[in-house]
Every structure is written in C-alpha cells, then in structure tokens.
Amino acid sequence: MEKVTVIGAGSWGTAIAFVLAENGHDCLLWARRSNQSAEINENHTNNSYLPGISLPANLRATSDLETAVMHSDTVIIAVPTKAIRDICTELNALAISPKLIVHVSKGIEPDSLKRISEMISEELDSAKTTAIVVLSGPSHAEEVVLRHPTTVTAASFDLEAAEKIQDLFMNNYFRVYTNPDIVGVEIGAALKNVIALAAGISDGLGYGDNAKAALITRGLAEISRLGVKMGANPLTFSGLTGLGDLIVTCTSVHSRNWKAGNMLGKGNSLDEVVSGMGMVIEGVRTAKAAHQLAAQYKVSMPLTEALYSILFEDIPPKEAVDQLMNRMKKQEVEDLFGNR
C-alpha cells in the first residue's frame, strides 16, 4: 500500500482516485468545494461528475489543500490546464518534502506555448520535486469507473519514476505502459482535443464516416508534423497518446470536445457552447496555442487553422470546410512527413 494524493475531484481526477483506492492504496482526493468532499466521504459518490457511480469505501476526500499535500509524497494533479500554475504555486508553498509529481491534464498554454510539464517545472522549485510524470492515453472516466479495459502511458525523463506510477495503477482493467518521450505524449494528448472539436463540427454539419476518417487521419498527420518539429519521437504518435487518444476523443459521446464541436456544427455560437457545457473544453484553449505553435515552427496545419477561424474569427463551419476541400493539390506521403 502506498499513500497517494489526487488534486482535483472532477470526473478524471475521481476516476484516477477510484483506481488507486481499488488497488488498495491510501488515496486522498482533494476537492475544491467542501460539500463535494463531504459527499465523497459520507455517500461515496460524486454525482456532479460521475452520476450513479459508487466510489470505493476506502477513498477519502478533503477540501483542505495543505492536508492533501501533507498526505503523501506522490501528488497527482488533475485540474484543467488553466489552473495548473495556480495549483503549483500553492503546492510550492505547502510542500515540505520533495514530491513525485504526476499530471493527467491535456493542453498547451496559449501565448507562452508551454507544455504542462514545463509549466509545472517553472512553478515548482526543483527541491520540491523528485520527478515529473505524465499519465495519458485513451481513457474516458465514465468507462474507467465501470472497470472497462483501459490502457494508458506513463511518460517521464525519469524511467524509474514512470515505472513507479505504472506499478501504482496496474490492475486487471487498467493497464499502463511507459514511454520516455514526454514531449510527444504531451503534444499528442493536447492536440487531439483540437481535432476532436473538428470531428464534432463535422458530425454537427451532418457529414458521415468518410469525413470522420479523413479528419482523424489528416489530424494525426498535423499532430505528428508539429510534434516532430518540437523534438518528439514520431513513433509516439502511432501509440496510445497519439492515434489511440485521437480515435477515442473523435468518436465517443463521452468526449466533451466532440460534444462542443457538435454544438458548433449545429449552429451554436462559441459562447453558447462554453456556457452550456458546464465543464472546461480544453480544445478551445489549445486551438489558440496550436495556431501559435504552427506559426512559430512554420508547420502546415490546415485543420487546426480551419478550426481556429471558426472559433476566433467567426468563419461559418461550412465555409471553413469548403476552404479545406478546395486547397491546392498535394501528395499524401510528402505532406505526412514533410513540412508543407
């Protein structure tokens, strides 16, 4: 049994804590709201995020961040990308002993264009961390808590740290691989949300499987082109955090990015979509960062640019699709591996 802290009691943070508690670990889940932590402790439910699910009786929650940080030397951060810096600032002030930091968030910070592990490194003193690990892959919380088979990747420059996280989570329905390519894992995890928004728009417009297959395939080409330019291993994008995460996020009704795109395709404005979802839509924020990264690295990302024009330049979705389809002709393989 290990002591583990999970920061963030949304759907994914709760699912992560669910797995750890079922594995027999002493897991403490931090919830921002005291009524939410009380519900978890007293009723063993978190109905705002995972309705109808009974949580393990040994899973405990707190709304006191200091208590959560002091609980263990393994801290899993499960908050939206925009909250990463604030949480890390608080962790930096509260942590006494060095922590193994794991993050399960998927995004890139606009303007700074930092990956999440880079944001964590900037906000936490080096003496406060032993290593940083990314846990990512095709994994909807709603299926994990039903114990459906799920596979993810633990990525870190520190293989020993990645293997420790692998050991914490592995069971008969939750399988974890390791990967040293933290850049590729984070880029794939973040940018698949952008393509999932586009896939939702396609479905909202009434297009079918042909369009969906094209979006996933060409989306993977865009993600790979940019990731390789940023130093990632190209093989990572054919794995769980590349192709795997892209498939599940573009095709599942559980995907909030797909849902948001679907609403946009049906004619809702971005403001209406954001207010109606009630949860963070990481792909919207990441689309801005991807647009900026494409310009910085001089990488062709036509799907990303089309989505950016819909989200931030008020281009109607049908018009953006027409512009994509009428681009000048290219060779598929050159476009996949080159920079055109």
Backbone torsions as a table, in degrees:
resi	resn	phi	psi	omega
1	MET	NA	134.4	177.1
2	GLU	-118.2	152.2	170.9
3	LYS	-88.9	130.8	-178.1
4	VAL	-139.1	141.6	175.9
5	THR	-113.6	134.4	173.8
6	VAL	-116.0	122.1	-179.3
7	ILE	-98.9	108.6	178.8
8	GLY	118.2	113.8	-174.7
9	ALA	-108.1	37.0	169.3
10	GLY	-74.7	-166.3	-176.1
11	SER	-63.1	-45.0	-176.3
12	TRP	-75.0	-41.1	176.6
13	GLY	-59.3	-40.8	178.7
14	THR	-67.1	-40.1	178.8
15	ALA	-65.0	-40.5	176.5
16	ILE	-60.4	-45.5	179.1
17	ALA	-65.0	-35.7	176.5
18	PHE	-56.5	-48.4	-179.2
19	VAL	-63.9	-45.6	-178.6
20	LEU	-62.2	-43.1	179.7
21	ALA	-66.5	-40.4	178.0
22	GLU	-64.5	-28.0	177.3
23	ASN	-79.2	1.2	175.9
24	GLY	91.6	7.0	-178.6
25	HIS	-82.5	155.4	177.7
26	ASP	-85.5	88.8	-173.2
27	CYS	-102.6	127.8	175.7
28	LEU	-113.0	122.9	-176.1
29	LEU	-103.6	124.1	178.6
30	TRP	-92.3	125.1	175.3
31	ALA	-115.5	137.1	-177.8
32	ARG	-64.5	-35.2	-176.2
33	ARG	-98.4	134.2	-177.7
34	SER	-66.6	-32.7	179.2
35	ASN	-67.8	-28.7	177.9
36	GLN	-72.2	-43.9	178.2
37	SER	-65.3	-35.6	177.7
38	ALA	-64.6	-41.1	178.3
39	GLU	-61.5	-42.6	-179.9
40	ILE	-64.3	-43.4	-177.7
41	ASN	-71.5	-38.9	-173.0
42	GLU	-91.5	-40.2	-175.2
43	ASN	-105.9	-12.6	-176.3
44	HIS	57.9	41.4	176.0
45	THR	-138.2	162.1	171.1
46	ASN	-141.3	70.4	-167.2
47	ASN	-68.1	-18.1	177.2
48	SER	-67.7	-28.9	-175.0
49	TYR	-116.8	-33.9	-179.8
50	LEU	-132.7	71.5	-175.3
51	PRO	-62.1	138.8	175.5
52	GLY	81.7	2.8	-177.7
53	ILE	-100.4	130.2	174.2
54	SER	-89.4	124.4	-179.7
55	LEU	-87.3	154.4	179.3
56	PRO	-57.5	141.0	-177.5
57	ALA	-64.8	-25.6	-178.9
58	ASN	-85.8	-0.8	176.3
59	LEU	-82.7	122.6	-179.5
60	ARG	-113.1	156.4	-179.1
61	ALA	-132.8	157.1	175.5
62	THR	-147.0	153.4	173.1
63	SER	-107.2	9.0	177.7
64	ASP	-100.6	111.7	-174.2
65	LEU	-65.1	-37.7	180.0
66	GLU	-61.3	-42.7	177.4
67	THR	-60.1	-42.5	-179.5
68	ALA	-64.1	-44.2	-177.8
69	VAL	-67.5	-38.1	-179.0
70	MET	-73.5	-15.1	-174.0
71	HIS	-65.5	-36.5	-173.4
72	SER	-153.2	171.7	175.6
73	ASP	-102.8	7.0	172.7
74	THR	-119.0	112.6	-174.6
75	VAL	-118.3	121.4	179.3
76	ILE	-103.9	121.1	-177.7
77	ILE	-96.9	118.1	-176.9
78	ALA	-128.9	59.4	178.9
79	VAL	-121.8	161.0	177.7
80	PRO	-58.8	156.2	-177.1
81	THR	-54.5	-40.0	-176.1
82	LYS	-67.6	-15.3	-179.6
83	ALA	-99.7	-3.1	-174.3
84	ILE	-59.8	-48.9	-175.6
85	ARG	-64.2	-42.5	-179.5
86	ASP	-63.2	-43.9	179.4
87	ILE	-63.5	-42.5	-179.2
88	CYS	-66.9	-35.1	175.3
89	THR	-60.7	-42.3	178.0
90	GLU	-68.4	-40.6	177.4
91	LEU	-60.9	-40.3	-179.2
92	ASN	-60.7	-36.8	-179.3
93	ALA	-76.9	-29.8	-172.4
94	LEU	-94.6	-29.0	-173.8
95	ALA	-70.2	130.5	176.2
96	ILE	-100.6	-48.4	177.9
97	SER	-96.2	155.3	178.0
98	PRO	-62.7	143.2	-176.8
99	LYS	-116.4	143.4	165.8
100	LEU	-82.3	114.2	-174.8
101	ILE	-99.1	127.9	175.3
102	VAL	-120.7	135.0	173.1
103	HIS	-121.7	146.7	-178.5
104	VAL	-122.6	16.9	-178.8
105	SER	-87.3	161.0	-175.3
106	LYS	-135.5	103.6	179.2
107	GLY	178.4	174.9	175.2
108	ILE	-132.9	139.8	-177.8
109	GLU	-78.2	121.1	176.4
110	PRO	-60.0	155.9	177.0
111	ASP	73.4	-60.2	177.0
112	SER	-73.1	-27.6	-179.0
113	LEU	59.4	33.5	179.2
114	LYS	-88.0	139.9	167.7
115	ARG	-72.6	164.1	-173.6
116	ILE	-65.1	-40.1	178.6
117	SER	-63.0	-32.3	176.9
118	GLU	-69.2	-39.4	177.0
119	MET	-62.2	-43.4	179.3
120	ILE	-62.5	-43.6	-179.7
121	SER	-62.2	-35.0	180.0
122	GLU	-71.3	-34.5	-173.6
123	GLU	-90.4	-24.8	-178.7
124	LEU	-101.3	132.0	174.2
125	ASP	-59.4	142.6	-179.0
126	SER	-58.8	-29.7	179.3
127	ALA	-72.7	-12.0	-178.5
128	LYS	-94.5	-2.9	-178.4
129	THR	-130.8	141.7	172.4
130	THR	-93.2	-32.9	178.2
131	ALA	-170.4	164.0	174.7
132	ILE	-121.4	129.9	-179.4
133	VAL	-123.5	141.8	173.4
134	VAL	-106.4	127.5	174.7
135	LEU	-111.1	115.3	-170.3
136	SER	-153.0	159.4	177.8
137	GLY	152.9	-178.6	-178.3
138	PRO	-73.8	96.6	-166.9
139	SER	-152.7	91.8	173.9
140	HIS	-78.8	132.1	-179.3
141	ALA	-57.0	-38.7	-177.1
142	GLU	-60.5	-28.2	179.5
143	GLU	-90.1	-33.2	178.8
144	VAL	-60.7	-44.6	-177.4
145	VAL	-73.8	-9.3	170.3
146	LEU	-93.9	4.3	178.7
147	ARG	63.1	32.4	173.5
148	HIS	-75.7	143.6	-178.4
149	PRO	-55.0	129.1	-176.4
150	THR	-139.1	139.3	176.7
151	THR	-127.8	135.6	-179.5
152	VAL	-136.9	177.2	-179.3
153	THR	-124.8	136.8	170.8
154	ALA	-103.5	115.4	-175.8
155	ALA	-115.0	137.0	178.2
156	SER	-165.1	152.5	169.9
157	PHE	-68.4	-20.4	-179.7
158	ASP	-102.3	99.7	-175.4
159	LEU	-62.1	-36.1	179.9
160	GLU	-62.7	-39.8	178.0
161	ALA	-66.0	-42.6	178.3
162	ALA	-61.5	-40.0	180.0
163	GLU	-68.7	-31.7	176.2
164	LYS	-64.8	-43.0	178.4
165	ILE	-66.5	-37.8	175.3
166	GLN	-56.4	-45.9	-179.0
167	ASP	-66.5	-36.4	-179.0
168	LEU	-63.3	-37.1	-170.0
169	PHE	-99.2	-24.1	-172.1
170	MET	-60.6	130.7	169.9
171	ASN	-154.3	-166.0	-172.8
172	ASN	-79.0	-3.6	174.0
173	TYR	-127.7	-5.7	-178.1
174	PHE	-128.7	103.9	-175.8
175	ARG	-106.3	136.1	-176.6
176	VAL	-123.3	128.3	171.7
177	TYR	-101.7	167.5	174.2
178	THR	-116.9	155.8	-178.0
179	ASN	-155.0	129.1	179.2
180	PRO	-79.7	-8.4	-173.6
181	ASP	-87.6	76.2	-177.9
182	ILE	-65.6	-31.5	178.7
183	VAL	-64.7	-50.1	-179.0
184	GLY	-63.7	-40.6	-179.8
185	VAL	-63.2	-44.0	-178.9
186	GLU	-70.9	-37.9	179.0
187	ILE	-66.8	-46.3	178.3
188	GLY	-60.7	-43.5	-178.7
189	ALA	-64.7	-37.0	-177.5
190	ALA	-76.5	-47.8	-171.5
191	LEU	-77.1	-19.6	176.5
192	LYS	-63.0	-27.4	177.8
193	ASN	-66.4	-33.0	177.4
194	VAL	-65.8	-46.8	-179.3
195	ILE	-67.7	-33.6	177.9
196	ALA	-64.4	-37.5	174.1
197	LEU	-59.8	-44.1	178.9
198	ALA	-63.4	-39.2	178.7
199	ALA	-64.5	-39.2	177.0
200	GLY	-64.5	-39.4	177.3
201	ILE	-62.0	-43.0	179.3
202	SER	-58.6	-45.7	179.0
203	ASP	-67.0	-38.3	178.4
204	GLY	-63.7	-30.7	177.2
205	LEU	-78.0	-9.0	178.3
206	GLY	92.4	11.0	177.8
207	TYR	-76.0	164.9	-172.7
208	GLY	-111.2	-150.8	-173.8
209	ASP	-67.8	-32.9	178.9
210	ASN	-58.4	-47.3	-178.9
211	ALA	-65.5	-40.3	-179.4
212	LYS	-63.5	-44.1	178.8
213	ALA	-62.1	-40.3	179.2
214	ALA	-64.3	-42.7	-179.6
215	LEU	-61.9	-45.6	-178.6
216	ILE	-64.9	-44.6	-177.0
217	THR	-67.4	-50.0	-179.2
218	ARG	-72.4	-29.6	174.6
219	GLY	-63.3	-42.1	177.6
220	LEU	-63.1	-36.7	177.4
221	ALA	-62.3	-42.4	178.9
222	GLU	-64.0	-47.1	-179.5
223	ILE	-59.8	-43.5	-178.8
224	SER	-64.7	-43.7	-179.5
225	ARG	-58.6	-47.7	-178.5
226	LEU	-68.6	-44.9	-177.8
227	GLY	-59.1	-43.4	179.1
228	VAL	-63.7	-40.7	176.7
229	LYS	-60.2	-31.1	-178.4
230	MET	-88.2	1.6	174.9
231	GLY	105.5	9.4	-178.7
232	ALA	-80.8	158.2	172.9
233	ASN	-78.6	123.5	-177.6
234	PRO	-59.0	-27.2	-179.3
235	LEU	-67.0	-25.3	179.2
236	THR	-58.9	-33.5	-174.7
237	PHE	-76.9	-9.5	172.3
238	SER	-94.7	4.1	-177.3
239	GLY	-102.2	-159.9	-173.3
240	LEU	-62.5	-40.7	-175.7
241	THR	-89.0	1.0	173.8
242	GLY	-109.4	-92.4	-178.4
243	LEU	-60.7	-42.6	-177.5
244	GLY	-60.1	-51.4	-178.9
245	ASP	-67.1	-34.1	179.6
246	LEU	-64.6	-44.5	179.9
247	ILE	-61.5	-49.8	-174.3
248	VAL	-67.2	-36.1	-176.8
249	THR	-76.9	-28.4	-179.6
250	CYS	-84.3	-14.5	-172.0
251	THR	-120.3	-10.4	-171.3
252	SER	-97.6	141.4	175.0
253	VAL	-70.9	-14.2	177.1
254	HIS	-76.3	-17.3	-173.5
255	SER	-75.3	117.6	179.4
256	ARG	-70.4	-27.7	176.4
257	ASN	-69.0	-42.3	175.4
258	TRP	-61.5	-44.3	-180.0
259	LYS	-59.6	-43.8	-179.6
260	ALA	-63.1	-44.5	178.1
261	GLY	-62.8	-39.3	178.9
262	ASN	-60.3	-40.6	177.6
263	MET	-66.3	-38.9	177.3
264	LEU	-64.1	-42.1	-180.0
265	GLY	-64.3	-27.1	179.7
266	LYS	-87.6	4.3	172.7
267	GLY	106.6	0.3	177.5
268	ASN	-75.0	148.5	175.8
269	SER	-78.2	163.9	178.8
270	LEU	-61.2	-41.1	178.6
271	ASP	-61.2	-41.1	178.8
272	GLU	-65.0	-39.8	-180.0
273	VAL	-65.3	-48.3	-177.6
274	VAL	-61.9	-43.8	-179.2
275	SER	-70.7	-30.5	-178.0
276	GLY	-80.4	-23.9	-175.7
277	MET	-74.5	-39.9	179.4
278	GLY	77.9	-5.5	177.6
279	MET	-134.1	161.4	-177.9
280	VAL	-66.3	134.2	175.4
281	ILE	-106.2	93.4	-172.9
282	GLU	-59.9	-32.5	-175.4
283	GLY	-62.7	-29.8	-179.5
284	VAL	-65.8	-49.0	179.7
285	ARG	-66.1	-40.4	-177.9
286	THR	-69.7	-29.2	178.6
287	ALA	-60.3	-37.9	177.7
288	LYS	-66.0	-44.7	179.5
289	ALA	-65.0	-39.2	179.5
290	ALA	-65.1	-39.3	175.8
291	HIS	-59.5	-42.2	179.9
292	GLN	-70.5	-39.0	179.2
293	LEU	-66.3	-39.5	179.1
294	ALA	-59.5	-40.1	178.4
295	ALA	-69.4	-42.7	-177.4
296	GLN	-64.2	-42.1	-176.4
297	TYR	-95.4	1.0	178.7
298	LYS	55.4	51.1	-179.4
299	VAL	-111.9	134.5	177.5
300	SER	-74.7	120.8	179.7
301	MET	-138.3	71.1	-173.2
302	PRO	-62.9	-37.3	177.8
303	LEU	-64.1	-44.5	178.7
304	THR	-61.5	-42.2	-179.6
305	GLU	-66.3	-37.6	177.9
306	ALA	-63.9	-43.1	179.2
307	LEU	-65.8	-40.7	177.9
308	TYR	-58.7	-41.1	-179.3
309	SER	-65.9	-32.9	177.3
310	ILE	-70.8	-44.9	-174.5
311	LEU	-73.8	-40.5	-167.8
312	PHE	-120.3	-6.2	179.9
313	GLU	-123.7	9.3	174.6
314	ASP	58.9	31.1	174.0
315	ILE	-79.5	128.3	178.5
316	PRO	-59.3	140.1	-177.6
317	PRO	-53.6	-42.8	-179.1
318	LYS	-62.6	-38.3	178.9
319	GLU	-66.4	-39.8	178.9
320	ALA	-63.9	-39.4	177.6
321	VAL	-64.0	-44.1	179.6
322	ASP	-59.9	-39.9	178.9
323	GLN	-65.1	-38.5	177.9
324	LEU	-63.4	-45.4	-175.1
325	MET	-71.0	-21.2	-176.3
326	ASN	-103.0	16.4	175.9
327	ARG	-67.3	164.4	179.9
328	MET	-64.3	152.6	-176.1
329	LYS	-69.2	150.7	-179.7
330	LYS	-144.6	168.3	170.7
331	GLN	-91.2	136.2	-175.8
332	GLU	-63.6	-49.1	-173.5
333	VAL	-68.4	-39.9	176.8
334	GLU	-61.0	-43.0	-178.9
335	ASP	-66.4	-32.7	-178.1
336	LEU	-69.7	-42.8	-174.0
337	PHE	-106.4	-14.2	179.7
338	GLY	-92.4	-163.5	-176.1
339	ASN	-117.4	17.6	-176.3
340	ARG	-83.9	NA	NA
